[in-house]
Amino acid sequence: MKKIQILGTGCPKCKKFVQHAEEAVKELGLDAEIEKVTQINDIMKFGVMMTPALAVDGAVKSVGKVLSVEEIKGLLK
């Protein structure tokens, strides 16, 4: 099972990112857990200074922008 983490404080862009990630997982039919990381200290442990960000299995894949569903699918394949 993949672990997908959306790093962000809960702003509208972060919420949109979560929706896109959920849609990408659904479209790919993946067995994945989506976790929202909202605490600043937890986000900083990833070395991320701009949100929203995406981490897959603990590795940061994107920082500072909301990826489209298709972009996320490309990172998850």
DSSP file (Angstrom, degrees, kcal/mol; ACC not computed):
  #  RESIDUE AA STRUCTURE BP1 BP2  ACC     N-H-->O    O-->H-N    N-H-->O    O-->H-N    TCO  KAPPA ALPHA  PHI   PSI    X-CA   Y-CA   Z-CA
    1    1 A M              0   0    0      0, 0.0    31,-0.2     0, 0.0     2,-0.2   0.000 360.0 360.0 360.0 132.7    0.0    0.0    0.0
    2    2 A K  E     -a   32   0A   0     29,-2.0    31,-2.7    54,-0.0     2,-0.6  -0.563 360.0-142.8 -80.6 146.8    1.3    3.4   -0.9
    3    3 A K  E     -a   33   0A   0     -2,-0.2    54,-3.5    29,-0.2     2,-0.5  -0.954  17.7-170.8-111.6 115.5    1.3    6.2    1.7
    4    4 A I  E     -aB  34  56A   0     29,-3.3    31,-3.2    -2,-0.6     2,-0.5  -0.920   1.9-167.5-109.5 125.6    0.4    9.6    0.1
    5    5 A Q  E     -aB  35  55A   0     50,-3.2    50,-2.6    -2,-0.5     2,-0.6  -0.956  10.8-157.9-118.9 128.3    0.9   12.6    2.3
    6    6 A I  E     -aB  36  54A   0     29,-2.8    31,-3.0    -2,-0.5     2,-0.7  -0.918  15.0-154.0-101.4 117.6   -0.5   16.1    1.5
    7    7 A L  E     +aB  37  53A   0     46,-2.7    46,-1.9    -2,-0.6     2,-0.3  -0.836  42.2 107.4 -98.1 117.5    1.5   18.7    3.4
    8    8 A G  S    S-     0   0    0     29,-2.6    -2,-0.1    -2,-0.7    42,-0.0  -0.924  70.3-111.6 178.8 158.3   -0.4   21.8    4.1
    9    9 A T        -     0   0    0     -2,-0.3    29,-0.1     1,-0.1    31,-0.1   0.482  69.9 -89.2 -83.8  -2.6   -2.1   23.8    6.8
   10   10 A G  S    S+     0   0    0      1,-0.2    -1,-0.1    27,-0.1    28,-0.1   0.603  73.8 151.9 105.8  14.7   -5.6   23.4    5.5
   11   11 A C     >  -     0   0    0      1,-0.1     4,-2.3     4,-0.0     3,-0.3  -0.219  63.9 -96.5 -68.9 167.0   -5.9   26.4    3.2
   12   12 A P  H  > S+     0   0    0      0, 0.0     4,-2.1     0, 0.0     5,-0.2   0.861 126.2  53.1 -55.3 -37.3   -8.2   26.2    0.2
   13   13 A K  H  > S+     0   0    0      2,-0.2     4,-2.1     1,-0.2     5,-0.1   0.898 108.9  49.5 -65.4 -38.7   -5.3   25.2   -2.1
   14   14 A C  H  > S+     0   0    0     -3,-0.3     4,-2.0     2,-0.2    -1,-0.2   0.901 110.0  50.6 -66.5 -40.2   -4.4   22.3    0.2
   15   15 A K  H  X S+     0   0    0     -4,-2.3     4,-1.9     1,-0.2    -1,-0.2   0.890 110.0  50.2 -64.7 -39.1   -8.0   21.1    0.3
   16   16 A K  H  X S+     0   0    0     -4,-2.1     4,-2.4    -5,-0.2    -1,-0.2   0.890 107.8  54.2 -64.7 -39.4   -8.1   21.1   -3.5
   17   17 A F  H  X S+     0   0    0     -4,-2.1     4,-2.6     1,-0.2    -2,-0.2   0.905 106.2  51.7 -61.2 -42.6   -4.8   19.2   -3.6
   18   18 A V  H  X S+     0   0    0     -4,-2.0     4,-2.6     2,-0.2    -1,-0.2   0.920 109.2  50.7 -60.7 -43.9   -6.4   16.5   -1.3
   19   19 A Q  H  X S+     0   0    0     -4,-1.9     4,-2.3     1,-0.2    -2,-0.2   0.923 110.9  48.5 -59.6 -44.8   -9.4   16.2   -3.7
   20   20 A H  H  X S+     0   0    0     -4,-2.4     4,-2.5     2,-0.2    -2,-0.2   0.903 111.5  49.7 -63.2 -41.8   -7.0   15.8   -6.6
   21   21 A A  H  X S+     0   0    0     -4,-2.6     4,-2.4     2,-0.2     5,-0.2   0.918 110.7  49.6 -64.4 -43.3   -5.0   13.1   -4.8
   22   22 A E  H  X S+     0   0    0     -4,-2.6     4,-2.2     1,-0.2    -1,-0.2   0.908 112.2  48.2 -61.6 -42.0   -8.1   11.2   -3.9
   23   23 A E  H  X S+     0   0    0     -4,-2.3     4,-2.8     2,-0.2    -2,-0.2   0.903 110.5  51.1 -65.2 -42.1   -9.4   11.4   -7.5
   24   24 A A  H  X S+     0   0    0     -4,-2.5     4,-2.0     2,-0.2    -2,-0.2   0.916 111.2  47.6 -62.3 -44.0   -6.0   10.2   -8.8
   25   25 A V  H  X>S+     0   0    0     -4,-2.4     5,-1.9     2,-0.2     4,-1.1   0.915 113.5  48.6 -62.6 -43.5   -5.9    7.2   -6.4
   26   26 A K  H  <5S+     0   0    0     -4,-2.2     3,-0.4    -5,-0.2    -2,-0.2   0.930 111.6  48.4 -62.9 -46.7   -9.5    6.3   -7.4
   27   27 A E  H  <5S+     0   0    0     -4,-2.8    -1,-0.2     1,-0.2    -2,-0.2   0.845 115.3  44.8 -64.9 -33.9   -8.8    6.6  -11.1
   28   28 A L  H  <5S-     0   0    0     -4,-2.0    -1,-0.2    -5,-0.2    -2,-0.2   0.631 104.3-131.1 -84.1 -13.4   -5.7    4.4  -10.9
   29   29 A G  T  <5 +     0   0    0     -4,-1.1    -3,-0.2    -3,-0.4     2,-0.1   0.851  47.2 168.1  66.8  34.4   -7.4    1.9   -8.6
   30   30 A L      < -     0   0    0     -5,-1.9     2,-1.0    -6,-0.2    -1,-0.2  -0.464  44.6-127.5 -83.0 151.2   -4.5    2.0   -6.1
   31   31 A D        +     0   0    0     -2,-0.1   -29,-2.0     2,-0.0     2,-0.3  -0.848  58.8 145.9 -90.8  98.4   -4.4    0.6   -2.6
   32   32 A A  E     -a    2   0A   0     -2,-1.0     2,-0.5   -31,-0.2   -29,-0.2  -0.978  47.3-139.7-142.6 149.5   -3.2    3.8   -0.9
   33   33 A E  E     -a    3   0A   0    -31,-2.7   -29,-3.3    -2,-0.3     2,-0.6  -0.936  18.0-153.6-107.0 128.8   -3.6    5.7    2.3
   34   34 A I  E     -a    4   0A   0     -2,-0.5     2,-0.4   -31,-0.2   -29,-0.2  -0.916  14.4-174.0-106.2 123.0   -4.0    9.5    2.0
   35   35 A E  E     -a    5   0A   0    -31,-3.2   -29,-2.8    -2,-0.6     2,-0.6  -0.940  18.1-142.7-117.9 136.1   -2.8   11.4    5.0
   36   36 A K  E     -a    6   0A   0     -2,-0.4     2,-0.7   -31,-0.2   -29,-0.2  -0.878  11.6-161.4 -96.8 121.2   -3.1   15.2    5.6
   37   37 A V  E     +a    7   0A   0    -31,-3.0   -29,-2.6    -2,-0.6   -27,-0.1  -0.903  24.6 157.2-103.6 108.9   -0.1   16.6    7.4
   38   38 A T        +     0   0    0     -2,-0.7     2,-0.4   -31,-0.2    -1,-0.1   0.592  35.7  98.7-113.0 -14.4   -1.2   19.9    8.8
   39   39 A Q     >  -     0   0    0      1,-0.1     4,-2.4     2,-0.0     3,-0.4  -0.638  67.4-138.5 -82.5 130.7    1.1   20.7   11.7
   40   40 A I  H  > S+     0   0    0     -2,-0.4     4,-2.7     1,-0.2     5,-0.2   0.886 102.7  52.7 -54.1 -44.6    3.9   23.1   10.8
   41   41 A N  H  > S+     0   0    0      1,-0.2     4,-1.1     2,-0.2    -1,-0.2   0.889 110.5  47.7 -62.0 -38.9    6.5   21.2   12.8
   42   42 A D  H  > S+     0   0    0     -3,-0.4     4,-0.5     2,-0.2    -1,-0.2   0.893 111.9  50.0 -68.2 -39.8    5.6   17.9   11.0
   43   43 A I  H ><>S+     0   0    0     -4,-2.4     3,-1.4     1,-0.2     5,-1.2   0.911 107.6  54.0 -63.6 -42.4    5.7   19.6    7.6
   44   44 A M  H ><5S+     0   0    0     -4,-2.7     3,-1.9     1,-0.3    -1,-0.2   0.781  94.6  69.0 -65.3 -26.7    9.1   21.1    8.4
   45   45 A K  H 3<5S+     0   0    0     -4,-1.1    -1,-0.3     1,-0.3    -2,-0.2   0.759  96.1  55.5 -62.5 -23.4   10.5   17.6    9.2
   46   46 A F  T <<5S-     0   0    0     -3,-1.4    -1,-0.3    -4,-0.5    -2,-0.2   0.532 118.8-114.8 -82.7  -7.1   10.1   16.9    5.4
   47   47 A G  T < 5 +     0   0    0     -3,-1.9     2,-0.4     1,-0.3    -3,-0.2   0.672  67.7 147.0  80.1  18.0   12.3   19.9    4.7
   48   48 A V      < +     0   0    0     -5,-1.2    -1,-0.3     1,-0.1    -2,-0.1  -0.755  24.8 171.4 -93.9 129.9    9.3   21.7    3.0
   49   49 A M        +     0   0    0     -2,-0.4     2,-0.4     1,-0.2    -1,-0.1   0.521  67.4  50.7-111.6 -12.1    9.1   25.4    3.3
   50   50 A M  S    S-     0   0    0      2,-0.0    14,-0.6    15,-0.0    -1,-0.2  -0.987  84.0-111.3-129.0 138.7    6.2   26.0    0.9
   51   51 A T  S    S+     0   0    0     -2,-0.4   -43,-0.1    12,-0.2     2,-0.1  -0.828  79.7  49.7-118.3 161.2    2.9   24.3    0.8
   52   52 A P  S    S+     0   0    0      0, 0.0    12,-1.7     0, 0.0    13,-0.8   0.550  72.0 165.9 -76.3 159.4    1.0   22.5   -0.5
   53   53 A A  E     -BC   7  63A   0    -46,-1.9   -46,-2.7    10,-0.2     2,-0.4  -0.946  26.7-140.4-137.6 159.2    3.4   19.7   -1.0
   54   54 A L  E     -BC   6  62A   0      8,-2.3     7,-3.5    -2,-0.3     8,-1.4  -0.982  14.2-175.6-125.2 129.7    3.1   16.0   -1.9
   55   55 A A  E     -BC   5  60A   0    -50,-2.6   -50,-3.2    -2,-0.4     2,-0.5  -0.984   7.1-162.4-122.6 137.6    5.1   13.1   -0.4
   56   56 A V  E >  S-BC   4  59A   0      3,-2.6     3,-1.9    -2,-0.4   -52,-0.2  -0.980  79.2 -16.4-120.5 121.6    4.8    9.5   -1.6
   57   57 A D  T 3  S-     0   0    0    -54,-3.5    -1,-0.2    -2,-0.5   -53,-0.1   0.866 131.6 -50.8  51.2  40.1    6.1    6.8    0.7
   58   58 A G  T 3  S+     0   0    0    -55,-0.4     2,-0.5     1,-0.2    -1,-0.3   0.331 114.8 113.6  86.3  -6.7    8.0    9.5    2.7
   59   59 A A  E <   -C   56   0A   0     -3,-1.9    -3,-2.6     2,-0.0     2,-0.3  -0.872  68.5-125.1-103.2 126.4    9.7   11.1   -0.4
   60   60 A V  E     +C   55   0A   0     -2,-0.5    -5,-0.3    -5,-0.3     3,-0.1  -0.518  33.3 170.8 -70.1 127.7    8.7   14.7   -1.3
   61   61 A K  E     +     0   0A   0     -7,-3.5     2,-0.3     1,-0.3    -6,-0.2   0.646  62.6  17.1-110.8 -24.3    7.6   14.7   -4.9
   62   62 A S  E     -C   54   0A   0     -8,-1.4    -8,-2.3     5,-0.0     2,-0.4  -0.993  59.4-170.1-154.1 143.6    6.1   18.3   -5.3
   63   63 A V  E     +C   53   0A   0     -2,-0.3   -10,-0.2   -10,-0.2   -12,-0.2  -0.999  63.2   7.0-139.2 134.7    6.3   21.6   -3.4
   64   64 A G  S    S+     0   0    0    -12,-1.7     2,-0.3   -14,-0.6   -13,-0.2   0.509 104.2  71.4  84.3   6.6    4.5   24.9   -3.6
   65   65 A K  S    S-     0   0    0    -13,-0.8     2,-0.7   -15,-0.1    -1,-0.1  -0.997  77.8-111.0-151.8 156.8    1.8   24.2   -6.2
   66   66 A V        -     0   0    0     -2,-0.3     2,-0.2   -15,-0.1   -52,-0.1  -0.774  37.5-145.6 -86.8 114.8   -1.5   22.3   -6.6
   67   67 A L        -     0   0    0     -2,-0.7   -47,-0.1     1,-0.1     2,-0.1  -0.500  15.5-115.6 -78.6 150.2   -0.9   19.4   -9.0
   68   68 A S     >  -     0   0    0     -2,-0.2     4,-2.3     1,-0.1     5,-0.2  -0.320  30.7-104.2 -74.5 166.9   -3.6   18.3  -11.4
   69   69 A V  H  > S+     0   0    0      1,-0.2     4,-2.4     2,-0.2     5,-0.2   0.912 124.1  50.9 -57.1 -43.7   -5.2   14.9  -11.1
   70   70 A E  H  > S+     0   0    0      2,-0.2     4,-2.0     1,-0.2    -1,-0.2   0.888 108.2  51.1 -64.6 -39.8   -3.2   13.8  -14.2
   71   71 A E  H  > S+     0   0    0      2,-0.2     4,-1.4     1,-0.2    -1,-0.2   0.915 111.7  47.7 -63.5 -42.4    0.1   15.2  -12.7
   72   72 A I  H  X S+     0   0    0     -4,-2.3     4,-1.6     1,-0.2     3,-0.2   0.912 108.7  54.0 -65.4 -41.6   -0.5   13.2   -9.5
   73   73 A K  H  X S+     0   0    0     -4,-2.4     4,-1.3     1,-0.2    -1,-0.2   0.899 105.6  54.6 -58.7 -40.1   -1.3   10.1  -11.4
   74   74 A G  H  < S+     0   0    0     -4,-2.0    -1,-0.2     1,-0.2    -2,-0.2   0.858 109.0  47.4 -61.9 -36.1    2.0   10.4  -13.3
   75   75 A L  H  < S+     0   0    0     -4,-1.4    -1,-0.2    -3,-0.2    -2,-0.2   0.754 112.2  50.1 -75.4 -25.0    3.9   10.5  -10.0
   76   76 A L  H  <        0   0    0     -4,-1.6    -2,-0.2    -3,-0.2    -1,-0.2   0.661 360.0 360.0 -89.5 -17.0    2.0    7.5   -8.6
   77   77 A K     <        0   0    0     -4,-1.3    -1,-0.2    -5,-0.2    -2,-0.1   0.504 360.0 360.0 -71.9 360.0    2.5    5.2  -11.5
